[in-house]
């Protein structure tokens, strides 16, 4: 990732590929958001939150987001 790229972390509750976990996946924001291979998994939301990079701001899920997305951090 270069300094010019903006990242966001989508927080998922029990996605299909990790049905027992909370998952944070990093996306690079460009003309369209692009997923990366970066992710964290935890048994609960609080544990996942401490794994995210410092200084991010939490945003609630938006209407139209995939139903398992519960938050986004930028």
N, CA, C, O and CB atoms as a CASP TS submission, in Angstrom:
PFRMAT TS
TARGET T0000
AUTHOR 0000-0000-0000
METHOD Language model
MODEL 1
PARENT N/A
ATOM      1  N   UNK     1       0.839  -1.177   0.000  1.00  0.00           N
ATOM      2  CA  UNK     1       0.000   0.000   0.000  1.00  0.00           C
ATOM      3  C   UNK     1       0.882   1.237   0.000  1.00  0.00           C
ATOM      4  O   UNK     1       1.824   1.319   0.787  1.00  0.00           O
ATOM      5  CB  UNK     1      -0.953   0.000   1.210  1.00  0.00           C
ATOM      6  N   UNK     2       0.602   2.178  -0.846  1.00  0.00           N
ATOM      7  CA  UNK     2       1.347   3.423  -0.856  1.00  0.00           C
ATOM      8  C   UNK     2       0.640   4.433   0.031  1.00  0.00           C
ATOM      9  O   UNK     2      -0.515   4.235   0.408  1.00  0.00           O
ATOM     10  CB  UNK     2       1.504   3.966  -2.292  1.00  0.00           C
ATOM     11  N   UNK     3       1.328   5.508   0.361  1.00  0.00           N
ATOM     12  CA  UNK     3       0.751   6.526   1.226  1.00  0.00           C
ATOM     13  C   UNK     3      -0.452   7.203   0.585  1.00  0.00           C
ATOM     14  O   UNK     3      -1.307   7.721   1.303  1.00  0.00           O
ATOM     15  CB  UNK     3       1.795   7.561   1.578  1.00  0.00           C
ATOM     16  N   UNK     4      -0.547   7.216  -0.744  1.00  0.00           N
ATOM     17  CA  UNK     4      -1.643   7.882  -1.433  1.00  0.00           C
ATOM     18  C   UNK     4      -2.939   7.088  -1.369  1.00  0.00           C
ATOM     19  O   UNK     4      -4.003   7.639  -1.650  1.00  0.00           O
ATOM     20  CB  UNK     4      -1.271   8.129  -2.868  1.00  0.00           C
ATOM     21  N   UNK     5      -2.880   5.810  -1.009  1.00  0.00           N
ATOM     22  CA  UNK     5      -4.066   4.970  -0.987  1.00  0.00           C
ATOM     23  C   UNK     5      -4.792   5.086   0.337  1.00  0.00           C
ATOM     24  O   UNK     5      -4.178   5.091   1.404  1.00  0.00           O
ATOM     25  CB  UNK     5      -3.697   3.523  -1.255  1.00  0.00           C
ATOM     26  N   UNK     6      -6.109   5.181   0.251  1.00  0.00           N
ATOM     27  CA  UNK     6      -6.956   5.211   1.428  1.00  0.00           C
ATOM     28  C   UNK     6      -7.476   3.804   1.676  1.00  0.00           C
ATOM     29  O   UNK     6      -7.946   3.138   0.754  1.00  0.00           O
ATOM     30  CB  UNK     6      -8.124   6.221   1.259  1.00  0.00           C
ATOM     31  N   UNK     7      -7.391   3.352   2.925  1.00  0.00           N
ATOM     32  CA  UNK     7      -7.886   2.024   3.279  1.00  0.00           C
ATOM     33  C   UNK     7      -9.120   2.143   4.148  1.00  0.00           C
ATOM     34  O   UNK     7      -9.308   3.130   4.859  1.00  0.00           O
ATOM     35  CB  UNK     7      -6.804   1.209   4.000  1.00  0.00           C
ATOM     36  N   UNK     8      -9.952   1.125   4.080  1.00  0.00           N
ATOM     37  CA  UNK     8     -11.054   0.990   5.014  1.00  0.00           C
ATOM     38  C   UNK     8     -11.110  -0.464   5.438  1.00  0.00           C
ATOM     39  O   UNK     8     -10.704  -1.356   4.694  1.00  0.00           O
ATOM     40  CB  UNK     8     -12.407   1.458   4.386  1.00  0.00           C
ATOM     41  N   UNK     9     -11.615  -0.694   6.641  1.00  0.00           N
ATOM     42  CA  UNK     9     -11.758  -2.040   7.180  1.00  0.00           C
ATOM     43  C   UNK     9     -13.237  -2.325   7.345  1.00  0.00           C
ATOM     44  O   UNK     9     -13.918  -1.641   8.109  1.00  0.00           O
ATOM     45  CB  UNK     9     -11.000  -2.198   8.534  1.00  0.00           C
ATOM     46  N   UNK    10     -13.741  -3.317   6.647  1.00  0.00           N
ATOM     47  CA  UNK    10     -15.128  -3.751   6.794  1.00  0.00           C
ATOM     48  C   UNK    10     -15.162  -4.826   7.869  1.00  0.00           C
ATOM     49  O   UNK    10     -14.366  -5.765   7.842  1.00  0.00           O
ATOM     50  CB  UNK    10     -15.717  -4.281   5.436  1.00  0.00           C
ATOM     51  N   UNK    11     -16.088  -4.688   8.817  1.00  0.00           N
ATOM     52  CA  UNK    11     -16.236  -5.646   9.913  1.00  0.00           C
ATOM     53  C   UNK    11     -17.442  -6.530   9.622  1.00  0.00           C
ATOM     54  O   UNK    11     -18.556  -6.038   9.440  1.00  0.00           O
ATOM     55  CB  UNK    11     -16.395  -4.917  11.289  1.00  0.00           C
ATOM     56  N   UNK    12     -17.212  -7.822   9.580  1.00  0.00           N
ATOM     57  CA  UNK    12     -18.238  -8.807   9.247  1.00  0.00           C
ATOM     58  C   UNK    12     -18.567  -9.660  10.473  1.00  0.00           C
ATOM     59  O   UNK    12     -17.672 -10.029  11.233  1.00  0.00           O
ATOM     60  CB  UNK    12     -17.774  -9.702   8.075  1.00  0.00           C
ATOM     61  N   UNK    13     -19.825  -9.964  10.658  1.00  0.00           N
ATOM     62  CA  UNK    13     -20.244 -10.899  11.707  1.00  0.00           C
ATOM     63  C   UNK    13     -20.620 -12.213  11.055  1.00  0.00           C
ATOM     64  O   UNK    13     -21.619 -12.305  10.341  1.00  0.00           O
ATOM     65  CB  UNK    13     -21.437 -10.330  12.540  1.00  0.00           C
ATOM     66  N   UNK    14     -19.800 -13.241  11.310  1.00  0.00           N
ATOM     67  CA  UNK    14     -20.033 -14.598  10.819  1.00  0.00           C
ATOM     68  C   UNK    14     -20.238 -14.677   9.304  1.00  0.00           C
ATOM     69  O   UNK    14     -21.279 -15.148   8.846  1.00  0.00           O
ATOM     70  CB  UNK    14     -21.230 -15.179  11.511  1.00  0.00           C
ATOM     71  N   UNK    15     -19.242 -14.217   8.518  1.00  0.00           N
ATOM     72  CA  UNK    15     -19.358 -14.368   7.066  1.00  0.00           C
ATOM     73  C   UNK    15     -19.258 -15.841   6.666  1.00  0.00           C
ATOM     74  O   UNK    15     -18.834 -16.676   7.465  1.00  0.00           O
ATOM     75  CB  UNK    15     -18.266 -13.546   6.349  1.00  0.00           C
ATOM     76  N   UNK    16     -19.643 -16.153   5.451  1.00  0.00           N
ATOM     77  CA  UNK    16     -19.673 -17.547   4.984  1.00  0.00           C
ATOM     78  C   UNK    16     -18.323 -18.247   5.116  1.00  0.00           C
ATOM     79  O   UNK    16     -18.274 -19.432   5.449  1.00  0.00           O
ATOM     80  CB  UNK    16     -20.121 -17.597   3.539  1.00  0.00           C
ATOM     81  N   UNK    17     -17.222 -17.529   4.860  1.00  0.00           N
ATOM     82  CA  UNK    17     -15.905 -18.179   4.908  1.00  0.00           C
ATOM     83  C   UNK    17     -15.347 -18.310   6.323  1.00  0.00           C
ATOM     84  O   UNK    17     -14.379 -19.042   6.530  1.00  0.00           O
ATOM     85  CB  UNK    17     -14.928 -17.407   4.060  1.00  0.00           C
ATOM     86  N   UNK    18     -15.929 -17.624   7.294  1.00  0.00           N
ATOM     87  CA  UNK    18     -15.540 -17.742   8.706  1.00  0.00           C
ATOM     88  C   UNK    18     -16.822 -17.714   9.552  1.00  0.00           C
ATOM     89  O   UNK    18     -17.062 -16.736  10.259  1.00  0.00           O
ATOM     90  CB  UNK    18     -14.545 -16.578   9.134  1.00  0.00           C
ATOM     91  N   UNK    19     -17.638 -18.753   9.494  1.00  0.00           N
ATOM     92  CA  UNK    19     -18.980 -18.709  10.092  1.00  0.00           C
ATOM     93  C   UNK    19     -19.029 -18.656  11.617  1.00  0.00           C
ATOM     94  O   UNK    19     -20.103 -18.454  12.183  1.00  0.00           O
ATOM     95  CB  UNK    19     -19.737 -19.889   9.648  1.00  0.00           C
ATOM     96  N   UNK    20     -17.912 -18.829  12.285  1.00  0.00           N
ATOM     97  CA  UNK    20     -17.900 -18.764  13.746  1.00  0.00           C
ATOM     98  C   UNK    20     -17.199 -17.506  14.271  1.00  0.00           C
ATOM     99  O   UNK    20     -16.975 -17.384  15.476  1.00  0.00           O
ATOM    100  CB  UNK    20     -17.220 -20.001  14.309  1.00  0.00           C
ATOM    101  N   UNK    21     -16.855 -16.579  13.388  1.00  0.00           N
ATOM    102  CA  UNK    21     -15.984 -15.469  13.787  1.00  0.00           C
ATOM    103  C   UNK    21     -16.511 -14.107  13.364  1.00  0.00           C
ATOM    104  O   UNK    21     -17.404 -13.979  12.527  1.00  0.00           O
ATOM    105  CB  UNK    21     -14.614 -15.668  13.211  1.00  0.00           C
ATOM    106  N   UNK    22     -15.911 -13.095  13.986  1.00  0.00           N
ATOM    107  CA  UNK    22     -15.996 -11.725  13.502  1.00  0.00           C
ATOM    108  C   UNK    22     -14.739 -11.521  12.663  1.00  0.00           C
ATOM    109  O   UNK    22     -13.659 -11.968  13.049  1.00  0.00           O
ATOM    110  CB  UNK    22     -16.111 -10.660  14.693  1.00  0.00           C
ATOM    111  N   UNK    23     -14.868 -10.858  11.533  1.00  0.00           N
ATOM    112  CA  UNK    23     -13.751 -10.704  10.595  1.00  0.00           C
ATOM    113  C   UNK    23     -13.623  -9.237  10.188  1.00  0.00           C
ATOM    114  O   UNK    23     -14.622  -8.568   9.925  1.00  0.00           O
ATOM    115  CB  UNK    23     -13.951 -11.605   9.340  1.00  0.00           C
ATOM    116  N   UNK    24     -12.391  -8.748  10.138  1.00  0.00           N
ATOM    117  CA  UNK    24     -12.084  -7.419   9.598  1.00  0.00           C
ATOM    118  C   UNK    24     -11.297  -7.627   8.317  1.00  0.00           C
ATOM    119  O   UNK    24     -10.245  -8.266   8.324  1.00  0.00           O
ATOM    120  CB  UNK    24     -11.279  -6.533  10.629  1.00  0.00           C
ATOM    121  N   UNK    25     -11.806  -7.089   7.224  1.00  0.00           N
ATOM    122  CA  UNK    25     -11.115  -7.173   5.928  1.00  0.00           C
ATOM    123  C   UNK    25     -10.767  -5.768   5.456  1.00  0.00           C
ATOM    124  O   UNK    25     -11.593  -4.856   5.501  1.00  0.00           O
ATOM    125  CB  UNK    25     -11.996  -7.906   4.864  1.00  0.00           C
ATOM    126  N   UNK    26      -9.520  -5.611   5.001  1.00  0.00           N
ATOM    127  CA  UNK    26      -9.076  -4.300   4.511  1.00  0.00           C
ATOM    128  C   UNK    26      -9.395  -4.157   3.030  1.00  0.00           C
ATOM    129  O   UNK    26      -9.152  -5.063   2.232  1.00  0.00           O
ATOM    130  CB  UNK    26      -7.561  -4.108   4.752  1.00  0.00           C
ATOM    131  N   UNK    27      -9.935  -3.021   2.689  1.00  0.00           N
ATOM    132  CA  UNK    27     -10.214  -2.657   1.305  1.00  0.00           C
ATOM    133  C   UNK    27      -9.429  -1.388   0.983  1.00  0.00           C
ATOM    134  O   UNK    27      -9.278  -0.523   1.845  1.00  0.00           O
ATOM    135  CB  UNK    27     -11.753  -2.449   1.067  1.00  0.00           C
ATOM    136  N   UNK    28      -8.929  -1.266  -0.238  1.00  0.00           N
ATOM    137  CA  UNK    28      -8.304  -0.045  -0.716  1.00  0.00           C
ATOM    138  C   UNK    28      -9.369   0.722  -1.475  1.00  0.00           C
ATOM    139  O   UNK    28     -10.047   0.183  -2.349  1.00  0.00           O
ATOM    140  CB  UNK    28      -7.048  -0.340  -1.615  1.00  0.00           C
ATOM    141  N   UNK    29      -9.502   1.986  -1.124  1.00  0.00           N
ATOM    142  CA  UNK    29     -10.523   2.824  -1.746  1.00  0.00           C
ATOM    143  C   UNK    29      -9.914   3.514  -2.959  1.00  0.00           C
ATOM    144  O   UNK    29      -8.960   4.283  -2.842  1.00  0.00           O
ATOM    145  CB  UNK    29     -11.089   3.868  -0.736  1.00  0.00           C
ATOM    146  N   UNK    30     -10.481   3.226  -4.119  1.00  0.00           N
ATOM    147  CA  UNK    30     -10.078   3.861  -5.379  1.00  0.00           C
ATOM    148  C   UNK    30     -11.375   4.314  -6.049  1.00  0.00           C
ATOM    149  O   UNK    30     -12.317   4.700  -5.358  1.00  0.00           O
ATOM    150  CB  UNK    30      -9.233   2.869  -6.317  1.00  0.00           C
ATOM    151  N   UNK    31     -11.440   4.275  -7.366  1.00  0.00           N
ATOM    152  CA  UNK    31     -12.702   4.586  -8.038  1.00  0.00           C
ATOM    153  C   UNK    31     -13.801   3.661  -7.521  1.00  0.00           C
ATOM    154  O   UNK    31     -14.943   4.080  -7.330  1.00  0.00           O
ATOM    155  CB  UNK    31     -12.556   4.451  -9.579  1.00  0.00           C
ATOM    156  N   UNK    32     -13.443   2.414  -7.300  1.00  0.00           N
ATOM    157  CA  UNK    32     -14.292   1.417  -6.648  1.00  0.00           C
ATOM    158  C   UNK    32     -13.444   0.771  -5.552  1.00  0.00           C
ATOM    159  O   UNK    32     -12.250   0.557  -5.759  1.00  0.00           O
ATOM    160  CB  UNK    32     -14.842   0.335  -7.682  1.00  0.00           C
ATOM    161  N   UNK    33     -14.031   0.453  -4.385  1.00  0.00           N
ATOM    162  CA  UNK    33     -13.239  -0.244  -3.361  1.00  0.00           C
ATOM    163  C   UNK    33     -12.739  -1.598  -3.870  1.00  0.00           C
ATOM    164  O   UNK    33     -13.465  -2.336  -4.535  1.00  0.00           O
ATOM    165  CB  UNK    33     -14.073  -0.439  -2.083  1.00  0.00           C
ATOM    166  N   UNK    34     -11.494  -1.900  -3.544  1.00  0.00           N
ATOM    167  CA  UNK    34     -10.859  -3.140  -3.980  1.00  0.00           C
ATOM    168  C   UNK    34     -10.432  -3.930  -2.743  1.00  0.00           C
ATOM    169  O   UNK    34      -9.712  -3.394  -1.901  1.00  0.00           O
ATOM    170  CB  UNK    34      -9.634  -2.850  -4.913  1.00  0.00           C
ATOM    171  N   UNK    35     -10.858  -5.197  -2.609  1.00  0.00           N
ATOM    172  CA  UNK    35     -10.460  -5.973  -1.435  1.00  0.00           C
ATOM    173  C   UNK    35      -8.981  -6.328  -1.479  1.00  0.00           C
ATOM    174  O   UNK    35      -8.394  -6.480  -2.550  1.00  0.00           O
ATOM    175  CB  UNK    35     -11.295  -7.245  -1.330  1.00  0.00           C
ATOM    176  N   UNK    36      -8.395  -6.455  -0.302  1.00  0.00           N
ATOM    177  CA  UNK    36      -7.009  -6.914  -0.179  1.00  0.00           C
ATOM    178  C   UNK    36      -7.036  -8.288   0.493  1.00  0.00           C
ATOM    179  O   UNK    36      -8.101  -8.796   0.844  1.00  0.00           O
ATOM    180  CB  UNK    36      -6.125  -5.886   0.644  1.00  0.00           C
ATOM    181  N   UNK    37      -5.879  -8.866   0.662  1.00  0.00           N
ATOM    182  CA  UNK    37      -5.785 -10.155   1.362  1.00  0.00           C
ATOM    183  C   UNK    37      -5.620  -9.965   2.866  1.00  0.00           C
ATOM    184  O   UNK    37      -5.536 -10.949   3.602  1.00  0.00           O
ATOM    185  CB  UNK    37      -4.613 -10.974   0.813  1.00  0.00           C
ATOM    186  N   UNK    38      -5.572  -8.711   3.340  1.00  0.00           N
ATOM    187  CA  UNK    38      -5.385  -8.423   4.760  1.00  0.00           C
ATOM    188  C   UNK    38      -6.682  -8.670   5.521  1.00  0.00           C
ATOM    189  O   UNK    38      -7.734  -8.140   5.163  1.00  0.00           O
ATOM    190  CB  UNK    38      -4.909  -6.969   4.963  1.00  0.00           C
ATOM    191  N   UNK    39      -6.596  -9.484   6.581  1.00  0.00           N
ATOM    192  CA  UNK    39      -7.772  -9.695   7.426  1.00  0.00           C
ATOM    193  C   UNK    39      -7.367 -10.125   8.814  1.00  0.00           C
ATOM    194  O   UNK    39      -6.282 -10.664   9.030  1.00  0.00           O
ATOM    195  CB  UNK    39      -8.701 -10.732   6.811  1.00  0.00           C
ATOM    196  N   UNK    40      -8.264  -9.877   9.753  1.00  0.00           N
ATOM    197  CA  UNK    40      -8.133 -10.325  11.137  1.00  0.00           C
ATOM    198  C   UNK    40      -9.398 -11.090  11.486  1.00  0.00           C
ATOM    199  O   UNK    40     -10.477 -10.765  10.992  1.00  0.00           O
ATOM    200  CB  UNK    40      -7.901  -9.120  12.124  1.00  0.00           C
ATOM    201  N   UNK    41      -9.272 -12.113  12.343  1.00  0.00           N
ATOM    202  CA  UNK    41     -10.419 -12.883  12.844  1.00  0.00           C
ATOM    203  C   UNK    41     -10.381 -12.896  14.357  1.00  0.00           C
ATOM    204  O   UNK    41      -9.309 -12.920  14.962  1.00  0.00           O
ATOM    205  CB  UNK    41     -10.415 -14.336  12.286  1.00  0.00           C
ATOM    206  N   UNK    42     -11.571 -12.880  14.973  1.00  0.00           N
ATOM    207  CA  UNK    42     -11.671 -12.965  16.429  1.00  0.00           C
ATOM    208  C   UNK    42     -13.003 -13.600  16.795  1.00  0.00           C
ATOM    209  O   UNK    42     -13.927 -13.664  15.984  1.00  0.00           O
ATOM    210  CB  UNK    42     -11.529 -11.562  17.088  1.00  0.00           C
ATOM    211  N   UNK    43     -13.078 -14.067  18.032  1.00  0.00           N
ATOM    212  CA  UNK    43     -14.310 -14.681  18.526  1.00  0.00           C
ATOM    213  C   UNK    43     -15.378 -13.660  18.882  1.00  0.00           C
ATOM    214  O   UNK    43     -16.563 -13.988  18.933  1.00  0.00           O
ATOM    215  CB  UNK    43     -14.011 -15.531  19.728  1.00  0.00           C
ATOM    216  N   UNK    44     -14.955 -12.403  19.133  1.00  0.00           N
ATOM    217  CA  UNK    44     -15.929 -11.375  19.490  1.00  0.00           C
ATOM    218  C   UNK    44     -15.499 -10.028  18.930  1.00  0.00           C
ATOM    219  O   UNK    44     -14.347  -9.841  18.537  1.00  0.00           O
ATOM    220  CB  UNK    44     -16.098 -11.291  21.017  1.00  0.00           C
ATOM    221  N   UNK    45     -16.426  -9.112  18.902  1.00  0.00           N
ATOM    222  CA  UNK    45     -16.193  -7.803  18.300  1.00  0.00           C
ATOM    223  C   UNK    45     -15.138  -7.006  19.067  1.00  0.00           C
ATOM    224  O   UNK    45     -14.328  -6.310  18.455  1.00  0.00           O
ATOM    225  CB  UNK    45     -17.497  -7.016  18.240  1.00  0.00           C
ATOM    226  N   UNK    46     -15.137  -7.096  20.374  1.00  0.00           N
ATOM    227  CA  UNK    46     -14.176  -6.340  21.180  1.00  0.00           C
ATOM    228  C   UNK    46     -12.743  -6.787  20.885  1.00  0.00           C
ATOM    229  O   UNK    46     -11.851  -5.951  20.743  1.00  0.00           O
ATOM    230  CB  UNK    46     -14.485  -6.507  22.678  1.00  0.00           C
ATOM    231  N   UNK    47     -12.521  -8.087  20.794  1.00  0.00           N
ATOM    232  CA  UNK    47     -11.181  -8.600  20.486  1.00  0.00           C
ATOM    233  C   UNK    47     -10.733  -8.174  19.099  1.00  0.00           C
ATOM    234  O   UNK    47      -9.559  -7.870  18.888  1.00  0.00           O
ATOM    235  CB  UNK    47     -11.153 -10.124  20.595  1.00  0.00           C
ATOM    236  N   UNK    48     -11.651  -8.150  18.164  1.00  0.00           N
ATOM    237  CA  UNK    48     -11.322  -7.735  16.801  1.00  0.00           C
ATOM    238  C   UNK    48     -10.949  -6.258  16.766  1.00  0.00           C
ATOM    239  O   UNK    48     -10.035  -5.862  16.044  1.00  0.00           O
ATOM    240  CB  UNK    48     -12.501  -8.008  15.853  1.00  0.00           C
ATOM    241  N   UNK    49     -11.650  -5.454  17.539  1.00  0.00           N
ATOM    242  CA  UNK    49     -11.400  -4.015  17.547  1.00  0.00           C
ATOM    243  C   UNK    49      -9.981  -3.641  17.939  1.00  0.00           C
ATOM    244  O   UNK    49      -9.434  -2.677  17.404  1.00  0.00           O
ATOM    245  CB  UNK    49     -12.351  -3.349  18.474  1.00  0.00           C
ATOM    246  N   UNK    50      -9.373  -4.378  18.858  1.00  0.00           N
ATOM    247  CA  UNK    50      -8.009  -4.044  19.280  1.00  0.00           C
ATOM    248  C   UNK    50      -6.969  -4.459  18.246  1.00  0.00           C
ATOM    249  O   UNK    50      -5.812  -4.050  18.343  1.00  0.00           O
ATOM    250  CB  UNK    50      -7.697  -4.708  20.611  1.00  0.00           C
ATOM    251  N   UNK    51      -7.356  -5.257  17.264  1.00  0.00           N
ATOM    252  CA  UNK    51      -6.430  -5.670  16.206  1.00  0.00           C
ATOM    253  C   UNK    51      -6.320  -4.628  15.092  1.00  0.00           C
ATOM    254  O   UNK    51      -5.353  -4.630  14.329  1.00  0.00           O
ATOM    255  CB  UNK    51      -6.874  -7.002  15.619  1.00  0.00           C
ATOM    256  N   UNK    52      -7.305  -3.744  14.999  1.00  0.00           N
ATOM    257  CA  UNK    52      -7.307  -2.748  13.927  1.00  0.00           C
ATOM    258  C   UNK    52      -6.243  -1.692  14.164  1.00  0.00           C
ATOM    259  O   UNK    52      -5.880  -1.420  15.309  1.00  0.00           O
ATOM    260  CB  UNK    52      -8.680  -2.089  13.808  1.00  0.00           C
ATOM    261  N   UNK    53      -5.737  -1.089  13.083  1.00  0.00           N
ATOM    262  CA  UNK    53      -4.754  -0.016  13.252  1.00  0.00           C
ATOM    263  C   UNK    53      -5.331   1.137  14.078  1.00  0.00           C
ATOM    264  O   UNK    53      -6.530   1.409  14.025  1.00  0.00           O
ATOM    265  CB  UNK    53      -4.286   0.501  11.879  1.00  0.00           C
ATOM    266  N   UNK    54      -4.480   1.796  14.826  1.00  0.00           N
ATOM    267  CA  UNK    54      -4.892   2.937  15.647  1.00  0.00           C
ATOM    268  C   UNK    54      -5.297   4.118  14.767  1.00  0.00           C
ATOM    269  O   UNK    54      -4.830   4.260  13.637  1.00  0.00           O
ATOM    270  CB  UNK    54      -3.757   3.351  16.604  1.00  0.00           C
ATOM    271  N   UNK    55      -6.165   4.951  15.303  1.00  0.00           N
ATOM    272  CA  UNK    55      -6.523   6.200  14.642  1.00  0.00           C
ATOM    273  C   UNK    55      -7.679   6.117  13.664  1.00  0.00           C
ATOM    274  O   UNK    55      -7.980   7.099  12.986  1.00  0.00           O
ATOM    275  CB  UNK    55      -5.358   6.713  13.936  1.00  0.00           C
ATOM    276  N   UNK    56      -8.335   4.966  13.575  1.00  0.00           N
ATOM    277  CA  UNK    56      -9.455   4.825  12.638  1.00  0.00           C
ATOM    278  C   UNK    56     -10.745   5.353  13.262  1.00  0.00           C
ATOM    279  O   UNK    56     -10.872   5.428  14.484  1.00  0.00           O
ATOM    280  CB  UNK    56      -9.631   3.348  12.219  1.00  0.00           C
ATOM    281  N   UNK    57     -11.684   5.712  12.416  1.00  0.00           N
ATOM    282  CA  UNK    57     -12.996   6.196  12.844  1.00  0.00           C
ATOM    283  C   UNK    57     -14.041   5.183  12.422  1.00  0.00           C
ATOM    284  O   UNK    57     -14.050   4.735  11.276  1.00  0.00           O
ATOM    285  CB  UNK    57     -13.310   7.600  12.245  1.00  0.00           C
ATOM    286  N   UNK    58     -14.935   4.815  13.358  1.00  0.00           N
ATOM    287  CA  UNK    58     -15.977   3.813  13.101  1.00  0.00           C
ATOM    288  C   UNK    58     -17.193   4.453  12.462  1.00  0.00           C
ATOM    289  O   UNK    58     -17.636   5.534  12.851  1.00  0.00           O
ATOM    290  CB  UNK    58     -16.381   3.104  14.399  1.00  0.00           C
ATOM    291  N   UNK    59     -17.720   3.750  11.463  1.00  0.00           N
ATOM    292  CA  UNK    59     -18.962   4.146  10.810  1.00  0.00           C
ATOM    293  C   UNK    59     -19.908   2.952  10.837  1.00  0.00           C
ATOM    294  O   UNK    59     -19.470   1.820  10.632  1.00  0.00           O
ATOM    295  CB  UNK    59     -18.709   4.637   9.342  1.00  0.00           C
ATOM    296  N   UNK    60     -21.195   3.182  11.084  1.00  0.00           N
ATOM    297  CA  UNK    60     -22.137   2.055  11.079  1.00  0.00           C
ATOM    298  C   UNK    60     -22.324   1.531   9.662  1.00  0.00           C
ATOM    299  O   UNK    60     -21.987   2.199   8.685  1.00  0.00           O
ATOM    300  CB  UNK    60     -23.500   2.476  11.676  1.00  0.00           C
ATOM    301  N   UNK    61     -22.865   0.330   9.572  1.00  0.00           N
ATOM    302  CA  UNK    61     -23.189  -0.230   8.254  1.00  0.00           C
ATOM    303  C   UNK    61     -24.209   0.677   7.577  1.00  0.00           C
ATOM    304  O   UNK    61     -25.036   1.308   8.235  1.00  0.00           O
ATOM    305  CB  UNK    61     -23.740  -1.694   8.376  1.00  0.00           C
ATOM    306  N   UNK    62     -24.133   0.729   6.253  1.00  0.00           N
ATOM    307  CA  UNK    62     -25.042   1.560   5.465  1.00  0.00           C
ATOM    308  C   UNK    62     -26.129   0.689   4.849  1.00  0.00           C
ATOM    309  O   UNK    62     -25.907  -0.497   4.605  1.00  0.00           O
ATOM    310  CB  UNK    62     -24.272   2.331   4.362  1.00  0.00           C
ATOM    311  N   UNK    63     -27.288   1.260   4.599  1.00  0.00           N
ATOM    312  CA  UNK    63     -28.290   0.512   3.831  1.00  0.00           C
ATOM    313  C   UNK    63     -27.670   0.095   2.495  1.00  0.00           C
ATOM    314  O   UNK    63     -27.002   0.895   1.840  1.00  0.00           O
ATOM    315  CB  UNK    63     -29.590   1.371   3.604  1.00  0.00           C
ATOM    316  N   UNK    64     -27.886  -1.117   2.109  1.00  0.00           N
ATOM    317  CA  UNK    64     -27.298  -1.619   0.871  1.00  0.00           C
ATOM    318  C   UNK    64     -26.021  -2.412   1.080  1.00  0.00           C
ATOM    319  O   UNK    64     -25.586  -3.126   0.175  1.00  0.00           O
ATOM    320  CB  UNK    64     -27.021  -0.484  -0.047  1.00  0.00           C
ATOM    321  N   UNK    65     -25.398  -2.301   2.276  1.00  0.00           N
ATOM    322  CA  UNK    65     -24.229  -3.138   2.568  1.00  0.00           C
ATOM    323  C   UNK    65     -24.664  -4.595   2.655  1.00  0.00           C
ATOM    324  O   UNK    65     -25.828  -4.886   2.929  1.00  0.00           O
ATOM    325  CB  UNK    65     -23.536  -2.692   3.891  1.00  0.00           C
ATOM    326  N   UNK    66     -23.739  -5.496   2.424  1.00  0.00           N
ATOM    327  CA  UNK    66     -23.989  -6.924   2.610  1.00  0.00           C
ATOM    328  C   UNK    66     -24.455  -7.112   4.048  1.00  0.00           C
ATOM    329  O   UNK    66     -23.936  -6.463   4.955  1.00  0.00           O
ATOM    330  CB  UNK    66     -22.702  -7.792   2.300  1.00  0.00           C
ATOM    331  N   UNK    67     -25.430  -7.994   4.268  1.00  0.00           N
ATOM    332  CA  UNK    67     -26.059  -8.122   5.589  1.00  0.00           C
ATOM    333  C   UNK    67     -25.105  -8.497   6.712  1.00  0.00           C
ATOM    334  O   UNK    67     -25.386  -8.188   7.869  1.00  0.00           O
ATOM    335  CB  UNK    67     -27.137  -9.138   5.523  1.00  0.00           C
ATOM    336  N   UNK    68     -23.990  -9.150   6.416  1.00  0.00           N
ATOM    337  CA  UNK    68     -23.046  -9.534   7.477  1.00  0.00           C
ATOM    338  C   UNK    68     -22.064  -8.417   7.841  1.00  0.00           C
ATOM    339  O   UNK    68     -21.298  -8.564   8.794  1.00  0.00           O
ATOM    340  CB  UNK    68     -22.269 -10.762   7.050  1.00  0.00           C
ATOM    341  N   UNK    69     -22.073  -7.297   7.095  1.00  0.00           N
ATOM    342  CA  UNK    69     -21.216  -6.146   7.453  1.00  0.00           C
ATOM    343  C   UNK    69     -21.926  -5.376   8.560  1.00  0.00           C
ATOM    344  O   UNK    69     -23.071  -4.954   8.406  1.00  0.00           O
ATOM    345  CB  UNK    69     -20.928  -5.208   6.197  1.00  0.00           C
ATOM    346  N   UNK    70     -21.221  -5.200   9.685  1.00  0.00           N
ATOM    347  CA  UNK    70     -21.826  -4.496  10.800  1.00  0.00           C
ATOM    348  C   UNK    70     -21.199  -3.134  11.079  1.00  0.00           C
ATOM    349  O   UNK    70     -21.808  -2.289  11.736  1.00  0.00           O
ATOM    350  CB  UNK    70     -21.740  -5.338  12.021  1.00  0.00           C
ATOM    351  N   UNK    71     -19.983  -2.922  10.582  1.00  0.00           N
ATOM    352  CA  UNK    71     -19.277  -1.653  10.755  1.00  0.00           C
ATOM    353  C   UNK    71     -18.260  -1.486   9.652  1.00  0.00           C
ATOM    354  O   UNK    71     -17.885  -2.446   8.978  1.00  0.00           O
ATOM    355  CB  UNK    71     -18.594  -1.579  12.134  1.00  0.00           C
ATOM    356  N   UNK    72     -17.815  -0.248   9.476  1.00  0.00           N
ATOM    357  CA  UNK    72     -16.673   0.055   8.619  1.00  0.00           C
ATOM    358  C   UNK    72     -15.800   1.041   9.384  1.00  0.00           C
ATOM    359  O   UNK    72     -16.305   1.959  10.030  1.00  0.00           O
ATOM    360  CB  UNK    72     -17.124   0.640   7.216  1.00  0.00           C
ATOM    361  N   UNK    73     -14.504   0.846   9.306  1.00  0.00           N
ATOM    362  CA  UNK    73     -13.548   1.744   9.958  1.00  0.00           C
ATOM    363  C   UNK    73     -12.660   2.374   8.897  1.00  0.00           C
ATOM    364  O   UNK    73     -12.153   1.685   8.012  1.00  0.00           O
ATOM    365  CB  UNK    73     -12.691   0.986  11.016  1.00  0.00           C
ATOM    366  N   UNK    74     -12.474   3.687   8.988  1.00  0.00           N
ATOM    367  CA  UNK    74     -11.600   4.412   8.060  1.00  0.00           C
ATOM    368  C   UNK    74     -10.653   5.283   8.846  1.00  0.00           C
ATOM    369  O   UNK    74      -9.827   5.982   8.260  1.00  0.00           O
ATOM    370  CB  UNK    74     -12.418   5.264   7.063  1.00  0.00           C
TER
END
